[in-house]
Amino acid sequence: MERKRIKLVPNKAMKETLYEMMGNREVEYVICFENQEDETERQRKLKALSEKRKRPIKCVTNYKQYESIAEASRALGLDPGAISRVLKGKQKTTHGYVFKYM
């Protein structure tokens, strides 16, 4: 299979035209961004947002602190949704663990 680098094809008609221009050969499309810096900026913003969403929590049962719900769920083998429900007060415990926001 031939590999070509192209810009994002906005609609099906243009994609078909491009296919005809390539001589009706099967082509693997690799999407390139106009400006690579824009994509890097997007990734930086997404990372900052994910960092912002992390809230440290404390397990009252075993006195350990965790950086996020995800970290606590991985360490203890619990469902992150259940930990979230305990933190919101919708549930008292999950598998005997009690959690609080720090």
matplotlib code that plots the C-alpha trace (Angstrom):
import matplotlib.pyplot as plt

x = [0.0, 1.3, 1.6, 0.9, 0.9, -2.1, -3.9, -7.3, -9.9, -13.0, -15.7, -16.4, -16.5, -13.0, -11.8, -13.1, -11.4, -8.1, -8.6, -9.0, -5.9, -3.9, -4.7, -7.4, -4.7, -5.3, -3.7, -3.3, -4.1, -2.0, -3.5, -1.0, -1.8, -1.2, 0.8, 2.5, 2.8, -1.1, -1.3, 1.4, -0.5, -3.7, -1.9, -0.5, -4.0, -5.5, -2.7, -3.2, -6.9, -6.4, -4.0, -6.5, -9.2, -7.1, -8.1, -6.1, -8.1, -7.5, -8.5, -9.7, -9.7, -6.0, -4.7, -3.1, -3.3, -3.8, -3.3, -6.6, -9.5, -7.8, -4.7, -6.7, -8.8, -5.6, -3.9, -6.8, -8.4, -11.7, -14.2, -13.4, -17.2, -17.7, -14.9, -16.5, -19.9, -18.3, -16.6, -19.9, -21.8, -24.1, -22.6, -20.9, -18.2, -17.0, -15.6, -15.1, -13.0, -14.1, -12.7, -12.6, -11.3, -8.2]
y = [0.0, 3.4, 6.0, 9.7, 12.8, 15.1, 17.9, 17.1, 16.4, 18.4, 16.4, 13.2, 14.8, 16.2, 12.8, 11.1, 13.7, 13.1, 9.4, 9.9, 12.2, 9.4, 7.1, 5.1, 3.4, 2.4, 5.1, 5.3, 8.9, 10.5, 13.7, 16.6, 19.8, 23.1, 24.3, 21.7, 24.4, 24.6, 20.9, 21.2, 24.1, 22.0, 19.1, 21.5, 22.9, 19.4, 18.4, 21.6, 20.9, 17.3, 18.5, 21.1, 18.5, 16.4, 16.9, 15.3, 12.9, 11.1, 7.6, 8.0, 4.2, 3.6, 7.2, 7.4, 10.4, 10.1, 12.6, 11.8, 9.4, 7.5, 7.0, 5.8, 3.4, 1.8, 1.5, -0.1, -1.9, 0.0, 1.5, 5.2, 5.9, 4.4, 6.5, 9.6, 8.7, 8.4, 11.8, 13.4, 11.9, 9.7, 6.6, 6.2, 3.6, 1.5, -1.9, -0.6, 2.5, 6.1, 9.0, 12.8, 15.6, 17.3]
z = [0.0, -1.0, 1.7, 0.9, 3.2, 2.5, 4.1, 5.7, 3.0, 4.0, 2.1, 0.2, -3.3, -2.8, -1.4, -4.6, -6.8, -4.9, -5.4, -9.1, -9.2, -7.6, -10.5, -8.6, -6.5, -2.9, -0.8, 3.0, 3.9, 6.6, 7.8, 8.2, 10.0, 8.3, 11.3, 13.5, 16.2, 16.4, 17.2, 19.9, 21.4, 21.4, 23.1, 25.7, 26.5, 26.8, 29.2, 31.3, 31.4, 32.6, 35.3, 36.4, 36.7, 39.1, 42.7, 45.5, 47.7, 50.9, 51.9, 55.5, 56.0, 55.2, 55.7, 52.2, 50.0, 46.2, 43.4, 41.7, 41.7, 38.8, 40.9, 43.9, 41.8, 40.2, 43.6, 45.4, 42.5, 42.8, 40.3, 39.9, 39.6, 43.1, 44.5, 43.0, 44.5, 47.9, 47.5, 46.4, 49.4, 47.3, 48.9, 52.3, 51.4, 48.5, 49.5, 53.0, 51.9, 52.8, 50.8, 51.3, 49.1, 50.6]

ax = plt.figure().add_subplot(projection="3d")
ax.plot(x, y, z, "-o")
ax.set_aspect("equal")
plt.show()
